[in-house]
Amino acid sequence: MPGLLDERRVSFNCFGGRLKSRWIFGLFTFAVTTYVLLLSPFALTDAPLAFLPFPSSLHAPKPSPVPAPIPVYNRPTFQEAGEPFTPGPPPENWEDAKKQVKDAFKFALDGYLKQAHPFDELRAVNGGGSNKFNGWGVTLYDALDTMWIMDLKEEFQHALELISKQEFLPTTTWTFAPFFETVIRYLGGLLSAYALSGEPILLRQADMLGMKLLPVFNGTKSGLPAYSVQTENGKSGWGFSGPMVLFAEATSCQLEFKYLAKLTGRKEYYETVERVMDIVYDTKAKDGLFADKWTSDGKQFSSHFTVGASADSGYEYLLKQWLLMGDIKAREQYLTSIEGIINSLLHITPERELLYVTSKVKDDPTNDFEHLACFLPGLLALGAKTLPFSLLPPIKAEHHKWAAEGLAYTCYMAYADSRCGLSPDSVHMNDAGKWMDFVRGWERAGRPHAIPPGLKERGPVRKTDRDARDYYVKRPQYYLRPETIESFFILYKTTGNVKWRERGWEIFQAIQKFAKTRYGYGSISDVGRTPHFPLDDMPSFFLAETLKYLYLLFDDTDIIPLDKWVFNTEAHPLPIFEWTKEERQLFNISSKQ
């Protein structure tokens, strides 16, 4: 009926198209709302958006026997406490400090097992669990070696019973396992616990998981790993940024897979990850600095260079490949890269002379300083202690040690300056220029002051204005991160200076006062805010790293000596080893590896 259709068309048009726009807008709004509320991965997980893995499951997790959430535990706030946090004096007996850390670990583990298992992580405020890393109970795997180190053998045996039947299959139809997180947390945890305990089930599970992860390297033509893998069928998946590979995620599998090759004799473990290192070496990066993002065909993509998020453990594993198994090529790359970091990325502030490591876009510094980058002082101290004089002459070794001390102090100040004694996740620094320019000027002047630039310890500044602190806070959250404690541990073990213990003790006191909840420990929403609001999560690395490094920092028995063990980036210690002649032939390992 053309007449009727024409009449409708005229009636529609007489609104000047506004009705059409409203219909389109309404349909669009309905579609987006439906997707967000019912279909999107974000609607189906209780993880904060910042922690979401991708690709995520398209279905809700299967029901589990997790108790119903209990009402929020109202903890004391800064406002109720009145004054900013003031730490107590160091303990008279460090064995007592170690015991307090052990008690904190037992409390956190008990809260996870009672409230959250078999979910991945504990909801520390409300109770219950959340799945962020495959839904296989990552906290238990991450905590295995900590249990053994703390002599919690009964808890360790119970954990073995819980994980013994795990087959590492998708918990829902479309779940992909993020490669990087699965390697450092699950695989690293299994290998370390096996090395410490010798329990056969741990090696069997590590081998099973290793084989299920290997297809991720088939997801690119270059041999770089894709973001994730479907452990049932070997399909690979990509994250939010599409077919892009992060430097840290591509390279932070070397310790785990090569040690697994040593244990199992499977050459595919070694050869597959060594191809990644070949791509890295062949890049011939300027100043030894690698872009944080790479294309799937093995080319550097971005012009952003950092030792923080997206790149950090890639540099860490260069030195640690040499320490763990004597890889000379990795050691040479570390020496090149660490010089580039010292010369290009270490800067100093104008007033307090705080030494910090920043990132840069092309040649322009961002002047941002991340908590994640606070692993670097420990790495520098470890390299200065272990590298031979022939490779690290005294003057360079001196620079490395100074950089380690100055950076660690700035990391400490981020805690000590804070109202609650805990560090913000990132800050933006006032900048005076590159640190080495000041050091060389000081050296040319005949070292007029005993303390080199960047090492003056002037104490905390509680005033929050930028000029007083020489920085302002960008991300105020404290996620129970371990990097600063890790560096304190290594600096104490390599220098013997008790100040690193004392500073770690201050941080532990702040964690106890402000992060402890009814069920475990929760991240801090804003380290400078009154009142204080805890976040409803307890990251698995709190048990794997933060509490482990605190325990080892206060330990006088040297349970894990640094000349016999190497920690992966999730603080899972692996034993130093040598390749046999037969293994070198089987894995095609050259004399420089």
C-alpha positions, 0 to 999 in steps of 0.5 A: 500500500504505497499511499500508507507507506508514503504517509508514514514517511511524510509523518516521520520526516516532519519531525526533521529527523529527530524521531529517527535519531531518537529511535537510533539512540534508543536502540543503541543505548538498549544494545549497549546496556544489554551487553554490559549487564548481561553479555560482556565479560565485565558483567560476569566477574567480580574482579576490579576492571584494572585486574581483568584478564582478557579474553575472559570467560563468556559464562559465569563461574560454576557455583562453588562451596564458598560461604555467603559474604559477611557484612563489611568489617568496619576497621579503624580509619585514619580519621579515628586514629587522628595523627598520621601513622608513626612506626614503632622502634625496631624489635629487639629480636629479629626472630620475633619480627619473623614470627609476626610475619609468619603469623600474618601469612597463616592468617591470610592463608587461613582466610583464603582457604575458609572464605575463597578457595577454590576461587583464585583470590580472597575478597578481603573485606566482604569474604568470598572469592574472585577469579582473575587468573583461570579459576584454578586457585592461584593463591594456593599455588603462589603460596606453596613455597612460602609455606615450605620456607616458613616450615608450615609443613602441615599446611603444605601437605593440605595444599598438595591434597587440594591441588593434586587433581588439578588438570588445568582445563578451562573452568568455563567454555571460553576461558583462556589462560593469560600466559605471563601470569600463568607462568610466573604464578602457577608454573613458577610456584609448582617448580619452586615448591618441587625444588624445595620439597621434592614432591613428585606430584608438583613436577608432574603438574608442572610438566602437564601445565607446561605442555598445555601452555606451549601452543601459545607460541604458535599464535604468532609467526615470529614465535613470540607468545600470544597473550593467552592460550586455551588449555584444552585445544591450544587456541591462542587469544589476544588481550585488549590491545589486539595482536600486540606483545608486551616485552615483559610478557614475552620474555618472562618465561625463560627461568621457568621453562628452561628449568622445566627442560632441565627437570624433564629432558623435553627439548621443546621447552628450551628451544621454544623460549630460546627463540624468543631470546634470539628475537630480543638479541637480534633487535640490537636495541639502541642503548639496550633499551627495548620498547614495551610493545612489540608486534606479533611478527617480532618487531618493536612497535612503540616508542615508550621505554620503561622498566615499569609496567609492561617491561620490568621483568624482561630486564630482570630475567637477563641477569637471572638467566646468567645467575640460574644457568650461566647464560653468557648471552643474557649476561652480555645483554644485561650489561648493555641494557643496565647501562642504558637504564642508568644513563637514560632513565635514572633522574634526580629531583631538584630539592630533596635530590631523590634518585628515581627511574622514569620512562621515556617516549622517544627521548622525552622523559615522562618523570613518572615513577612507579612502585613496580619499578622498585624492583630495580634497586634489588636487581642492581645490587644483585648484579653489582654483587655477582658480576666479576670485576672483568665485566663490571670494573670498580667505577661502574660497580660503584655506580651500580651500588649507588644507584641501588642505594639511592633508588631504594631510599626513594622507594622507602620515602614513598612509604615514609612520606605517606599518611599511612606509611604505605606507598602510592602506586605511582607518583610524578616527580619534579625533575632536575635532569639525568642522574649520571650528569650530576654524578659525572660533574661531581666526579670531575669536581673531585668529589667535593662532598662525601655523599654522591648526588642522589644518596642524601637521606634527608628524611620523610616529608609529611606535607602533601604539596608538590614543592615540599615533597618534590613529587605529587601522587598520580595513583594513590592506591597501595596494592600490597605490592612487594617490589620495595620489600624485595629490594630491601631484602637483597640490599640487606643480604648484599650489604649487611646494613641493618637499615634495610631491615628497619625500613622493612619493619616499618612497612610491615607495621603499616600493613598490619595497622591499615591493610588487615581485615577480618578475613585477610589483607586488603589493598588500600584505596588511597594512602593519603585519604581520610577516612581509609577505605580498603579494597575488597581483594587480596592479591595472590602475590601478597602471600607469594612475594610481600610476606615471603620477602619480609620473612626472609628479610628478618631471617638470620638463618639464610634459608634461601642463600642468594648464591644457591637460588634465583627468584623468579619475578613472582618470588619463587626461588629456583635452584642454580644449576649447570647444563650437562654435556648431554643436555647441551647437545640435546637442547642445542645449547651453544658455548655462550649459553 
